[in-house]
Amino acid sequence: MMSSINTEKLVGRHCKLQKPVRDHDGRSRFSEQPRILREVNNLDRRMYLVQFDDGATTFLFPDEVVIQ
């Protein structure tokens, strides 16, 4: 099922984490609102590459965030 949000409109938007996640450096994140850098499809799974304020990045699934 595809989201009604246009992918181009997602890039640059902030999102709120639904649960604690780990960034690529292994740090646990929760209260932050990372910015979406891009949407990717990998093995038929949709994911967002997000960046936190300190520059750290990670991939998140759409059900792990609420788009702001």
Predicted model as a PDB file, atoms N, CA, C, CB and O in Angstrom, pLDDT in the B-factor column:
MODEL        1                                                                  
ATOM      1  N   MET A   1       0.841  -1.177   0.000  1.00 40.00           N  
ATOM      2  CA  MET A   1       0.000   0.000   0.000  1.00 40.00           C  
ATOM      3  C   MET A   1       0.886   1.239   0.000  1.00 40.00           C  
ATOM      4  CB  MET A   1      -0.957  -0.001   1.215  1.00 40.00           C  
ATOM      5  O   MET A   1       1.766   1.375   0.850  1.00 40.00           O  
ATOM      6  N   MET A   2       0.660   2.130  -0.938  1.00 46.00           N  
ATOM      7  CA  MET A   2       1.471   3.336  -1.053  1.00 46.00           C  
ATOM      8  C   MET A   2       0.894   4.458  -0.201  1.00 46.00           C  
ATOM      9  CB  MET A   2       1.571   3.778  -2.515  1.00 46.00           C  
ATOM     10  O   MET A   2      -0.319   4.568  -0.021  1.00 46.00           O  
ATOM     11  N   SER A   3       1.796   5.289   0.318  1.00 46.00           N  
ATOM     12  CA  SER A   3       1.381   6.430   1.109  1.00 46.00           C  
ATOM     13  C   SER A   3       0.804   7.509   0.198  1.00 46.00           C  
ATOM     14  CB  SER A   3       2.561   6.982   1.927  1.00 46.00           C  
ATOM     15  O   SER A   3       1.175   7.597  -0.972  1.00 46.00           O  
ATOM     16  N   SER A   4      -0.092   8.319   0.723  1.00 45.00           N  
ATOM     17  CA  SER A   4      -0.646   9.408  -0.060  1.00 45.00           C  
ATOM     18  C   SER A   4       0.288  10.617  -0.082  1.00 45.00           C  
ATOM     19  CB  SER A   4      -2.004   9.806   0.490  1.00 45.00           C  
ATOM     20  O   SER A   4       0.026  11.584  -0.797  1.00 45.00           O  
ATOM     21  N   ILE A   5       1.362  10.574   0.685  1.00 53.00           N  
ATOM     22  CA  ILE A   5       2.317  11.675   0.727  1.00 53.00           C  
ATOM     23  C   ILE A   5       3.283  11.534  -0.440  1.00 53.00           C  
ATOM     24  CB  ILE A   5       3.084  11.703   2.080  1.00 53.00           C  
ATOM     25  O   ILE A   5       3.879  10.474  -0.624  1.00 53.00           O  
ATOM     26  N   ASN A   6       3.441  12.580  -1.221  1.00 59.00           N  
ATOM     27  CA  ASN A   6       4.357  12.596  -2.343  1.00 59.00           C  
ATOM     28  C   ASN A   6       5.788  12.511  -1.816  1.00 59.00           C  
ATOM     29  CB  ASN A   6       4.154  13.867  -3.208  1.00 59.00           C  
ATOM     30  O   ASN A   6       6.154  13.229  -0.885  1.00 59.00           O  
ATOM     31  N   THR A   7       6.601  11.625  -2.419  1.00 59.00           N  
ATOM     32  CA  THR A   7       7.983  11.429  -1.973  1.00 59.00           C  
ATOM     33  C   THR A   7       8.769  12.728  -1.986  1.00 59.00           C  
ATOM     34  CB  THR A   7       8.680  10.400  -2.848  1.00 59.00           C  
ATOM     35  O   THR A   7       9.524  13.004  -1.054  1.00 59.00           O  
ATOM     36  N   GLU A   8       8.601  13.526  -3.028  1.00 63.00           N  
ATOM     37  CA  GLU A   8       9.344  14.782  -3.117  1.00 63.00           C  
ATOM     38  C   GLU A   8       8.989  15.717  -1.974  1.00 63.00           C  
ATOM     39  CB  GLU A   8       9.073  15.467  -4.450  1.00 63.00           C  
ATOM     40  O   GLU A   8       9.825  16.506  -1.535  1.00 63.00           O  
ATOM     41  N   LYS A   9       7.759  15.635  -1.489  1.00 85.00           N  
ATOM     42  CA  LYS A   9       7.351  16.493  -0.390  1.00 85.00           C  
ATOM     43  C   LYS A   9       7.856  15.983   0.955  1.00 85.00           C  
ATOM     44  CB  LYS A   9       5.847  16.612  -0.362  1.00 85.00           C  
ATOM     45  O   LYS A   9       7.814  16.717   1.942  1.00 85.00           O  
ATOM     46  N   LEU A  10       8.332  14.744   1.014  1.00 89.00           N  
ATOM     47  CA  LEU A  10       8.870  14.187   2.260  1.00 89.00           C  
ATOM     48  C   LEU A  10      10.289  14.684   2.522  1.00 89.00           C  
ATOM     49  CB  LEU A  10       8.854  12.655   2.210  1.00 89.00           C  
ATOM     50  O   LEU A  10      10.661  14.940   3.667  1.00 89.00           O  
ATOM     51  N   VAL A  11      11.077  14.819   1.460  1.00 91.00           N  
ATOM     52  CA  VAL A  11      12.479  15.214   1.609  1.00 91.00           C  
ATOM     53  C   VAL A  11      12.553  16.590   2.258  1.00 91.00           C  
ATOM     54  CB  VAL A  11      13.205  15.218   0.235  1.00 91.00           C  
ATOM     55  O   VAL A  11      11.917  17.544   1.810  1.00 91.00           O  
ATOM     56  N   GLY A  12      13.347  16.668   3.327  1.00 94.00           N  
ATOM     57  CA  GLY A  12      13.516  17.917   4.057  1.00 94.00           C  
ATOM     58  C   GLY A  12      12.567  18.095   5.227  1.00 94.00           C  
ATOM     59  O   GLY A  12      12.773  18.973   6.065  1.00 94.00           O  
ATOM     60  N   ARG A  13      11.526  17.271   5.294  1.00 95.00           N  
ATOM     61  CA  ARG A  13      10.583  17.369   6.410  1.00 95.00           C  
ATOM     62  C   ARG A  13      11.123  16.647   7.634  1.00 95.00           C  
ATOM     63  CB  ARG A  13       9.215  16.789   6.016  1.00 95.00           C  
ATOM     64  O   ARG A  13      11.948  15.740   7.523  1.00 95.00           O  
ATOM     65  N   HIS A  14      10.658  17.053   8.780  1.00 96.00           N  
ATOM     66  CA  HIS A  14      11.054  16.408  10.025  1.00 96.00           C  
ATOM     67  C   HIS A  14      10.019  15.355  10.394  1.00 96.00           C  
ATOM     68  CB  HIS A  14      11.214  17.447  11.165  1.00 96.00           C  
ATOM     69  O   HIS A  14       8.864  15.414   9.972  1.00 96.00           O  
ATOM     70  N   CYS A  15      10.459  14.400  11.185  1.00 96.00           N  
ATOM     71  CA  CYS A  15       9.555  13.348  11.629  1.00 96.00           C  
ATOM     72  C   CYS A  15       9.776  13.097  13.113  1.00 96.00           C  
ATOM     73  CB  CYS A  15       9.765  12.047  10.811  1.00 96.00           C  
ATOM     74  O   CYS A  15      10.849  13.368  13.651  1.00 96.00           O  
ATOM     75  N   LYS A  16       8.759  12.582  13.752  1.00 96.00           N  
ATOM     76  CA  LYS A  16       8.815  12.251  15.177  1.00 96.00           C  
ATOM     77  C   LYS A  16       8.944  10.740  15.295  1.00 96.00           C  
ATOM     78  CB  LYS A  16       7.544  12.777  15.946  1.00 96.00           C  
ATOM     79  O   LYS A  16       8.202   9.997  14.652  1.00 96.00           O  
ATOM     80  N   LEU A  17       9.881  10.285  16.110  1.00 96.00           N  
ATOM     81  CA  LEU A  17      10.100   8.854  16.296  1.00 96.00           C  
ATOM     82  C   LEU A  17       8.988   8.256  17.142  1.00 96.00           C  
ATOM     83  CB  LEU A  17      11.464   8.593  16.947  1.00 96.00           C  
ATOM     84  O   LEU A  17       8.582   8.846  18.143  1.00 96.00           O  
ATOM     85  N   GLN A  18       8.497   7.097  16.750  1.00 95.00           N  
ATOM     86  CA  GLN A  18       7.439   6.404  17.470  1.00 95.00           C  
ATOM     87  C   GLN A  18       7.985   5.532  18.600  1.00 95.00           C  
ATOM     88  CB  GLN A  18       6.633   5.557  16.509  1.00 95.00           C  
ATOM     89  O   GLN A  18       7.266   5.198  19.541  1.00 95.00           O  
ATOM     90  N   LYS A  19       9.268   5.167  18.495  1.00 94.00           N  
ATOM     91  CA  LYS A  19       9.914   4.322  19.501  1.00 94.00           C  
ATOM     92  C   LYS A  19      11.413   4.588  19.433  1.00 94.00           C  
ATOM     93  CB  LYS A  19       9.594   2.793  19.269  1.00 94.00           C  
ATOM     94  O   LYS A  19      11.886   5.147  18.444  1.00 94.00           O  
ATOM     95  N   PRO A  20      12.169   4.205  20.452  1.00 94.00           N  
ATOM     96  CA  PRO A  20      13.622   4.405  20.387  1.00 94.00           C  
ATOM     97  C   PRO A  20      14.225   3.639  19.210  1.00 94.00           C  
ATOM     98  CB  PRO A  20      14.288   3.958  21.706  1.00 94.00           C  
ATOM     99  O   PRO A  20      13.834   2.509  18.919  1.00 94.00           O  
ATOM    100  N   VAL A  21      15.187   4.280  18.539  1.00 92.00           N  
ATOM    101  CA  VAL A  21      15.915   3.663  17.426  1.00 92.00           C  
ATOM    102  C   VAL A  21      17.404   3.909  17.632  1.00 92.00           C  
ATOM    103  CB  VAL A  21      15.437   4.233  16.044  1.00 92.00           C  
ATOM    104  O   VAL A  21      17.801   4.772  18.415  1.00 92.00           O  
ATOM    105  N   ARG A  22      18.217   3.146  16.922  1.00 89.00           N  
ATOM    106  CA  ARG A  22      19.668   3.344  16.978  1.00 89.00           C  
ATOM    107  C   ARG A  22      20.137   3.941  15.666  1.00 89.00           C  
ATOM    108  CB  ARG A  22      20.410   2.009  17.269  1.00 89.00           C  
ATOM    109  O   ARG A  22      19.681   3.553  14.590  1.00 89.00           O  
ATOM    110  N   ASP A  23      21.075   4.910  15.773  1.00 86.00           N  
ATOM    111  CA  ASP A  23      21.659   5.473  14.561  1.00 86.00           C  
ATOM    112  C   ASP A  23      22.793   4.575  14.092  1.00 86.00           C  
ATOM    113  CB  ASP A  23      22.166   6.920  14.803  1.00 86.00           C  
ATOM    114  O   ASP A  23      23.068   3.553  14.722  1.00 86.00           O  
ATOM    115  N   HIS A  24      23.458   4.935  12.998  1.00 83.00           N  
ATOM    116  CA  HIS A  24      24.533   4.098  12.452  1.00 83.00           C  
ATOM    117  C   HIS A  24      25.702   3.924  13.409  1.00 83.00           C  
ATOM    118  CB  HIS A  24      25.036   4.688  11.162  1.00 83.00           C  
ATOM    119  O   HIS A  24      26.453   2.955  13.295  1.00 83.00           O  
ATOM    120  N   ASP A  25      25.870   4.857  14.362  1.00 86.00           N  
ATOM    121  CA  ASP A  25      26.949   4.747  15.343  1.00 86.00           C  
ATOM    122  C   ASP A  25      26.532   3.970  16.587  1.00 86.00           C  
ATOM    123  CB  ASP A  25      27.423   6.126  15.743  1.00 86.00           C  
ATOM    124  O   ASP A  25      27.323   3.821  17.519  1.00 86.00           O  
ATOM    125  N   GLY A  26      25.291   3.471  16.609  1.00 88.00           N  
ATOM    126  CA  GLY A  26      24.825   2.661  17.732  1.00 88.00           C  
ATOM    127  C   GLY A  26      24.210   3.435  18.874  1.00 88.00           C  
ATOM    128  O   GLY A  26      23.852   2.844  19.893  1.00 88.00           O  
ATOM    129  N   ARG A  27      24.077   4.754  18.731  1.00 90.00           N  
ATOM    130  CA  ARG A  27      23.480   5.567  19.795  1.00 90.00           C  
ATOM    131  C   ARG A  27      21.968   5.457  19.744  1.00 90.00           C  
ATOM    132  CB  ARG A  27      23.916   7.045  19.674  1.00 90.00           C  
ATOM    133  O   ARG A  27      21.377   5.489  18.664  1.00 90.00           O  
ATOM    134  N   SER A  28      21.345   5.330  20.892  1.00 92.00           N  
ATOM    135  CA  SER A  28      19.891   5.248  20.977  1.00 92.00           C  
ATOM    136  C   SER A  28      19.301   6.650  20.853  1.00 92.00           C  
ATOM    137  CB  SER A  28      19.449   4.578  22.309  1.00 92.00           C  
ATOM    138  O   SER A  28      19.777   7.596  21.481  1.00 92.00           O  
ATOM    139  N   ARG A  29      18.259   6.768  20.032  1.00 92.00           N  
ATOM    140  CA  ARG A  29      17.592   8.053  19.795  1.00 92.00           C  
ATOM    141  C   ARG A  29      16.105   7.891  20.064  1.00 92.00           C  
ATOM    142  CB  ARG A  29      17.839   8.559  18.338  1.00 92.00           C  
ATOM    143  O   ARG A  29      15.524   6.841  19.788  1.00 92.00           O  
ATOM    144  N   PHE A  30      15.492   8.938  20.605  1.00 93.00           N  
ATOM    145  CA  PHE A  30      14.045   8.892  20.759  1.00 93.00           C  
ATOM    146  C   PHE A  30      13.395  10.278  20.724  1.00 93.00           C  
ATOM    147  CB  PHE A  30      13.697   8.205  22.051  1.00 93.00           C  
ATOM    148  O   PHE A  30      12.472  10.502  19.940  1.00 93.00           O  
ATOM    149  N   SER A  31      13.854  11.196  21.546  1.00 91.00           N  
ATOM    150  CA  SER A  31      13.156  12.484  21.687  1.00 91.00           C  
ATOM    151  C   SER A  31      13.444  13.455  20.541  1.00 91.00           C  
ATOM    152  CB  SER A  31      13.544  13.135  22.999  1.00 91.00           C  
ATOM    153  O   SER A  31      12.834  14.521  20.471  1.00 91.00           O  
ATOM    154  N   GLU A  32      14.362  13.101  19.646  1.00 91.00           N  
ATOM    155  CA  GLU A  32      14.719  13.999  18.556  1.00 91.00           C  
ATOM    156  C   GLU A  32      13.731  13.893  17.394  1.00 91.00           C  
ATOM    157  CB  GLU A  32      16.131  13.696  18.069  1.00 91.00           C  
ATOM    158  O   GLU A  32      12.940  12.952  17.315  1.00 91.00           O  
ATOM    159  N   GLN A  33      13.793  14.864  16.508  1.00 95.00           N  
ATOM    160  CA  GLN A  33      12.957  14.873  15.309  1.00 95.00           C  
ATOM    161  C   GLN A  33      13.862  14.998  14.091  1.00 95.00           C  
ATOM    162  CB  GLN A  33      11.913  16.036  15.352  1.00 95.00           C  
ATOM    163  O   GLN A  33      14.128  16.102  13.616  1.00 95.00           O  
ATOM    164  N   PRO A  34      14.334  13.855  13.585  1.00 96.00           N  
ATOM    165  CA  PRO A  34      15.277  13.898  12.462  1.00 96.00           C  
ATOM    166  C   PRO A  34      14.618  14.405  11.174  1.00 96.00           C  
ATOM    167  CB  PRO A  34      15.869  12.510  12.226  1.00 96.00           C  
ATOM    168  O   PRO A  34      13.395  14.402  11.036  1.00 96.00           O  
ATOM    169  N   ARG A  35      15.462  14.836  10.245  1.00 97.00           N  
ATOM    170  CA  ARG A  35      15.030  15.332   8.944  1.00 97.00           C  
ATOM    171  C   ARG A  35      15.153  14.211   7.918  1.00 97.00           C  
ATOM    172  CB  ARG A  35      15.864  16.571   8.513  1.00 97.00           C  
ATOM    173  O   ARG A  35      16.150  13.489   7.904  1.00 97.00           O  
ATOM    174  N   ILE A  36      14.160  14.065   7.074  1.00 97.00           N  
ATOM    175  CA  ILE A  36      14.192  13.032   6.030  1.00 97.00           C  
ATOM    176  C   ILE A  36      15.076  13.503   4.883  1.00 97.00           C  
ATOM    177  CB  ILE A  36      12.755  12.707   5.516  1.00 97.00           C  
ATOM    178  O   ILE A  36      14.833  14.553   4.288  1.00 97.00           O  
ATOM    179  N   LEU A  37      16.110  12.711   4.578  1.00 96.00           N  
ATOM    180  CA  LEU A  37      17.006  13.029   3.471  1.00 96.00           C  
ATOM    181  C   LEU A  37      16.505  12.445   2.155  1.00 96.00           C  
ATOM    182  CB  LEU A  37      18.406  12.515   3.767  1.00 96.00           C  
ATOM    183  O   LEU A  37      16.592  13.084   1.107  1.00 96.00           O  
ATOM    184  N   ARG A  38      15.981  11.225   2.222  1.00 94.00           N  
ATOM    185  CA  ARG A  38      15.415  10.603   1.023  1.00 94.00           C  
ATOM    186  C   ARG A  38      14.620   9.366   1.396  1.00 94.00           C  
ATOM    187  CB  ARG A  38      16.523  10.239   0.020  1.00 94.00           C  
ATOM    188  O   ARG A  38      14.764   8.809   2.484  1.00 94.00           O  
ATOM    189  N   GLU A  39      13.777   8.956   0.462  1.00 93.00           N  
ATOM    190  CA  GLU A  39      13.012   7.725   0.603  1.00 93.00           C  
ATOM    191  C   GLU A  39      13.650   6.705  -0.324  1.00 93.00           C  
ATOM    192  CB  GLU A  39      11.483   7.939   0.271  1.00 93.00           C  
ATOM    193  O   GLU A  39      13.981   7.021  -1.466  1.00 93.00           O  
ATOM    194  N   VAL A  40      13.826   5.477   0.164  1.00 92.00           N  
ATOM    195  CA  VAL A  40      14.443   4.428  -0.650  1.00 92.00           C  
ATOM    196  C   VAL A  40      13.587   3.165  -0.586  1.00 92.00           C  
ATOM    197  CB  VAL A  40      15.895   4.131  -0.169  1.00 92.00           C  
ATOM    198  O   VAL A  40      12.841   2.943   0.368  1.00 92.00           O  
ATOM    199  N   ASN A  41      13.715   2.357  -1.613  1.00 90.00           N  
ATOM    200  CA  ASN A  41      13.074   1.049  -1.637  1.00 90.00           C  
ATOM    201  C   ASN A  41      14.177   0.013  -1.703  1.00 90.00           C  
ATOM    202  CB  ASN A  41      12.077   0.907  -2.843  1.00 90.00           C  
ATOM    203  O   ASN A  41      15.032   0.064  -2.587  1.00 90.00           O  
ATOM    204  N   ASN A  42      14.162  -0.922  -0.776  1.00 84.00           N  
ATOM    205  CA  ASN A  42      15.179  -1.963  -0.704  1.00 84.00           C  
ATOM    206  C   ASN A  42      14.457  -3.285  -0.478  1.00 84.00           C  
ATOM    207  CB  ASN A  42      16.229  -1.675   0.437  1.00 84.00           C  
ATOM    208  O   ASN A  42      13.784  -3.464   0.537  1.00 84.00           O  
ATOM    209  N   LEU A  43      14.597  -4.209  -1.423  1.00 88.00           N  
ATOM    210  CA  LEU A  43      13.945  -5.514  -1.323  1.00 88.00           C  
ATOM    211  C   LEU A  43      12.439  -5.362  -1.084  1.00 88.00           C  
ATOM    212  CB  LEU A  43      14.578  -6.341  -0.194  1.00 88.00           C  
ATOM    213  O   LEU A  43      11.854  -6.053  -0.250  1.00 88.00           O  
ATOM    214  N   ASP A  44      11.833  -4.445  -1.834  1.00 88.00           N  
ATOM    215  CA  ASP A  44      10.399  -4.165  -1.737  1.00 88.00           C  
ATOM    216  C   ASP A  44       9.975  -3.623  -0.374  1.00 88.00           C  
ATOM    217  CB  ASP A  44       9.622  -5.415  -2.036  1.00 88.00           C  
ATOM    218  O   ASP A  44       8.807  -3.724   0.003  1.00 88.00           O  
ATOM    219  N   ARG A  45      10.913  -3.054   0.354  1.00 92.00           N  
ATOM    220  CA  ARG A  45      10.589  -2.403   1.630  1.00 92.00           C  
ATOM    221  C   ARG A  45      10.882  -0.921   1.494  1.00 92.00           C  
ATOM    222  CB  ARG A  45      11.399  -3.027   2.820  1.00 92.00           C  
ATOM    223  O   ARG A  45      11.968  -0.531   1.064  1.00 92.00           O  
ATOM    224  N   ARG A  46       9.918  -0.102   1.858  1.00 93.00           N  
ATOM    225  CA  ARG A  46      10.119   1.341   1.829  1.00 93.00           C  
ATOM    226  C   ARG A  46      10.776   1.791   3.124  1.00 93.00           C  
ATOM    227  CB  ARG A  46       8.782   2.081   1.611  1.00 93.00           C  
ATOM    228  O   ARG A  46      10.365   1.386   4.212  1.00 93.00           O  
ATOM    229  N   MET A  47      11.806   2.638   3.000  1.00 95.00           N  
ATOM    230  CA  MET A  47      12.508   3.158   4.174  1.00 95.00           C  
ATOM    231  C   MET A  47      12.844   4.621   3.934  1.00 95.00           C  
ATOM    232  CB  MET A  47      13.798   2.335   4.474  1.00 95.00           C  
ATOM    233  O   MET A  47      12.885   5.087   2.796  1.00 95.00           O  
ATOM    234  N   TYR A  48      13.083   5.332   5.021  1.00 95.00           N  
ATOM    235  CA  TYR A  48      13.538   6.715   4.953  1.00 95.00           C  
ATOM    236  C   TYR A  48      14.960   6.787   5.493  1.00 95.00           C  
ATOM    237  CB  TYR A  48      12.590   7.661   5.751  1.00 95.00           C  
ATOM    238  O   TYR A  48      15.264   6.201   6.532  1.00 95.00           O  
ATOM    239  N   LEU A  49      15.828   7.504   4.790  1.00 95.00           N  
ATOM    240  CA  LEU A  49      17.133   7.844   5.330  1.00 95.00           C  
ATOM    241  C   LEU A  49      16.933   9.168   6.047  1.00 95.00           C  
ATOM    242  CB  LEU A  49      18.257   7.931   4.202  1.00 95.00           C  
ATOM    243  O   LEU A  49      16.551  10.162   5.429  1.00 95.00           O  
ATOM    244  N   VAL A  50      17.192   9.185   7.357  1.00 95.00           N  
ATOM    245  CA  VAL A  50      16.986  10.394   8.152  1.00 95.00           C  
ATOM    246  C   VAL A  50      18.302  10.857   8.751  1.00 95.00           C  
ATOM    247  CB  VAL A  50      15.950  10.148   9.262  1.00 95.00           C  
ATOM    248  O   VAL A  50      19.234  10.076   8.938  1.00 95.00           O  
ATOM    249  N   GLN A  51      18.353  12.160   9.049  1.00 95.00           N  
ATOM    250  CA  GLN A  51      19.557  12.746   9.650  1.00 95.00           C  
ATOM    251  C   GLN A  51      19.154  13.509  10.904  1.00 95.00           C  
ATOM    252  CB  GLN A  51      20.297  13.687   8.642  1.00 95.00           C  
ATOM    253  O   GLN A  51      18.221  14.311  10.897  1.00 95.00           O  
ATOM    254  N   PHE A  52      19.886  13.234  11.981  1.00 94.00           N  
ATOM    255  CA  PHE A  52      19.663  13.920  13.251  1.00 94.00           C  
ATOM    256  C   PHE A  52      20.425  15.237  13.259  1.00 94.00           C  
ATOM    257  CB  PHE A  52      20.097  13.033  14.444  1.00 94.00           C  
ATOM    258  O   PHE A  52      21.281  15.465  12.404  1.00 94.00           O  
ATOM    259  N   ASP A  53      20.121  16.103  14.216  1.00 94.00           N  
ATOM    260  CA  ASP A  53      20.732  17.429  14.282  1.00 94.00           C  
ATOM    261  C   ASP A  53      22.253  17.391  14.358  1.00 94.00           C  
ATOM    262  CB  ASP A  53      20.196  18.170  15.468  1.00 94.00           C  
ATOM    263  O   ASP A  53      22.920  18.310  13.882  1.00 94.00           O  
ATOM    264  N   ASP A  54      22.809  16.332  14.956  1.00 94.00           N  
ATOM    265  CA  ASP A  54      24.271  16.246  15.073  1.00 94.00           C  
ATOM    266  C   ASP A  54      24.925  15.630  13.829  1.00 94.00           C  
ATOM    267  CB  ASP A  54      24.643  15.426  16.303  1.00 94.00           C  
ATOM    268  O   ASP A  54      26.137  15.415  13.809  1.00 94.00           O  
ATOM    269  N   GLY A  55      24.133  15.349  12.799  1.00 93.00           N  
ATOM    270  CA  GLY A  55      24.668  14.820  11.547  1.00 93.00           C  
ATOM    271  C   GLY A  55      24.588  13.313  11.406  1.00 93.00           C  
ATOM    272  O   GLY A  55      24.781  12.793  10.307  1.00 93.00           O  
ATOM    273  N   ALA A  56      24.307  12.594  12.487  1.00 92.00           N  
ATOM    274  CA  ALA A  56      24.199  11.132  12.424  1.00 92.00           C  
ATOM    275  C   ALA A  56      22.989  10.753  11.570  1.00 92.00           C  
ATOM    276  CB  ALA A  56      24.079  10.515  13.857  1.00 92.00           C  
ATOM    277  O   ALA A  56      21.985  11.465  11.547  1.00 92.00           O  
ATOM    278  N   THR A  57      23.099   9.621  10.869  1.00 93.00           N  
ATOM    279  CA  THR A  57      22.014   9.160  10.003  1.00 93.00           C  
ATOM    280  C   THR A  57      21.638   7.722  10.322  1.00 93.00           C  
ATOM    281  CB  THR A  57      22.413   9.285   8.531  1.00 93.00           C  
ATOM    282  O   THR A  57      22.402   6.984  10.944  1.00 93.00           O  
ATOM    283  N   THR A  58      20.445   7.339   9.882  1.00 93.00           N  
ATOM    284  CA  THR A  58      20.005   5.961   9.968  1.00 93.00           C  
ATOM    285  C   THR A  58      18.816   5.776   9.037  1.00 93.00           C  
ATOM    286  CB  THR A  58      19.642   5.575  11.429  1.00 93.00           C  
ATOM    287  O   THR A  58      18.202   6.749   8.597  1.00 93.00           O  
ATOM    288  N   PHE A  59      18.496   4.524   8.742  1.00 94.00           N  
ATOM    289  CA  PHE A  59      17.319   4.199   7.949  1.00 94.00           C  
ATOM    290  C   PHE A  59      16.185   3.821   8.888  1.00 94.00           C  
ATOM    291  CB  PHE A  59      17.617   3.051   6.946  1.00 94.00           C  
ATOM    292  O   PHE A  59      16.396   3.101   9.864  1.00 94.00           O  
ATOM    293  N   LEU A  60      14.986   4.305   8.596  1.00 94.00           N  
ATOM    294  CA  LEU A  60      13.808   3.999   9.393  1.00 94.00           C  
ATOM    295  C   LEU A  60      12.676   3.560   8.480  1.00 94.00           C  
ATOM    296  CB  LEU A  60      13.384   5.216  10.240  1.00 94.00           C  
ATOM    297  O   LEU A  60      12.576   4.008   7.338  1.00 94.00           O  
ATOM    298  N   PHE A  61      11.826   2.683   8.991  1.00 94.00           N  
ATOM    299  CA  PHE A  61      10.631   2.269   8.262  1.00 94.00           C  
ATOM    300  C   PHE A  61       9.523   3.286   8.515  1.00 94.00           C  
ATOM    301  CB  PHE A  61      10.181   0.838   8.688  1.00 94.00           C  
ATOM    302  O   PHE A  61       9.510   3.925   9.567  1.00 94.00           O  
ATOM    303  N   PRO A  62       8.591   3.452   7.574  1.00 94.00           N  
ATOM    304  CA  PRO A  62       7.511   4.430   7.748  1.00 94.00           C  
ATOM    305  C   PRO A  62       6.698   4.246   9.025  1.00 94.00           C  
ATOM    306  CB  PRO A  62       6.591   4.365   6.578  1.00 94.00           C  
ATOM    307  O   PRO A  62       6.204   5.228   9.579  1.00 94.00           O  
ATOM    308  N   ASP A  63       6.546   3.009   9.507  1.00 94.00           N  
ATOM    309  CA  ASP A  63       5.768   2.819  10.733  1.00 94.00           C  
ATOM    310  C   ASP A  63       6.536   3.191  12.000  1.00 94.00           C  
ATOM    311  CB  ASP A  63       5.317   1.387  10.828  1.00 94.00           C  
ATOM    312  O   ASP A  63       5.985   3.117  13.098  1.00 94.00           O  
ATOM    313  N   GLU A  64       7.805   3.591  11.859  1.00 95.00           N  
ATOM    314  CA  GLU A  64       8.595   4.004  13.014  1.00 95.00           C  
ATOM    315  C   GLU A  64       8.539   5.515  13.238  1.00 95.00           C  
ATOM    316  CB  GLU A  64      10.039   3.562  12.839  1.00 95.00           C  
ATOM    317  O   GLU A  64       9.068   6.013  14.231  1.00 95.00           O  
ATOM    318  N   VAL A  65       7.897   6.253  12.316  1.00 95.00           N  
ATOM    319  CA  VAL A  65       7.883   7.706  12.420  1.00 95.00           C  
ATOM    320  C   VAL A  65       6.505   8.269  12.093  1.00 95.00           C  
ATOM    321  CB  VAL A  65       8.932   8.313  11.493  1.00 95.00           C  
ATOM    322  O   VAL A  65       5.671   7.619  11.462  1.00 95.00           O  
ATOM    323  N   VAL A  66       6.300   9.502  12.546  1.00 94.00           N  
ATOM    324  CA  VAL A  66       5.154  10.302  12.147  1.00 94.00           C  
ATOM    325  C   VAL A  66       5.740  11.523  11.452  1.00 94.00           C  
ATOM    326  CB  VAL A  66       4.227  10.696  13.385  1.00 94.00           C  
ATOM    327  O   VAL A  66       6.565  12.233  12.028  1.00 94.00           O  
ATOM    328  N   ILE A  67       5.313  11.773  10.204  1.00 93.00           N  
ATOM    329  CA  ILE A  67       5.825  12.909   9.442  1.00 93.00           C  
ATOM    330  C   ILE A  67       5.241  14.195  10.012  1.00 93.00           C  
ATOM    331  CB  ILE A  67       5.484  12.771   7.931  1.00 93.00           C  
ATOM    332  O   ILE A  67       4.034  14.294  10.232  1.00 93.00           O  
ATOM    333  N   GLN A  68       6.100  15.176  10.249  1.00 88.00           N  
ATOM    334  CA  GLN A  68       5.665  16.468  10.809  1.00 88.00           C  
ATOM    335  C   GLN A  68       5.307  17.432   9.699  1.00 88.00           C  
ATOM    336  CB  GLN A  68       6.761  17.079  11.702  1.00 88.00           C  
ATOM    337  O   GLN A  68       4.919  18.568   9.970  1.00 88.00           O  
TER     338      GLN A  68                                                      
ENDMDL                                                                          
END                                                                             
